[in-house]
């Protein structure tokens, strides 16, 4: 009998409107609740801002998959040094991209739709010339990358950010790295997300449907 696949890996602690709002009110941070959050965030990314996202249920497994994630444009290699310094990470730890499924093969020609584990950022592919040109910050020195190929059915709110960024910039991918300081656990709760956001001094934080900017 063929085993039934788990439809997604967002199985952990939930950050929802109620607990996000409570954490924000306690923190004293100013926040907004944009009607079109994905477009607002895509504009920030297109402007070179670094944005953390803590929303929905925490994912299971070794990779950041959008719900406890830091996003940044892949178009300038200088972002790698900034992220390493900000999160106290080392240079040999390459940053991985997230890419909308519709553009995955253009950036990674060996990708196939049946590569299910590519949705979990666990497969490495050779980067095409398009990827090398458009997302150099997410391509390793050997011209490979380990993308998360995101489908809208798996995480609509996260997908919409990347898709809106694509329509704004013509680039279908951004850096996706885990939302935590080096050697600290990934953030779990809304309170932990706010603490990490402040510690890293990031440009913006998505907390469920709320947007905090510095």
Secondary structure, DSSP 8 states (H G I E B T S, - for coil): ------S--EEEEEE-HHHHHHHHHHHT---B--TTHHHHHHHHHHTT--EEEE-EEEE-SSS--SSEEEEEESS-THHHHHHHHHTT--TTS---EEEEGGGHHHH-TT--TT-GGGGGT---EE--HHHHHH-GGGS-TTSEE--EEE-TTT-HHHHHHHHHHHHHHS--EEEEEESS-TTS----SHHHHHHHHHHHT-SEEEETTEEEE-
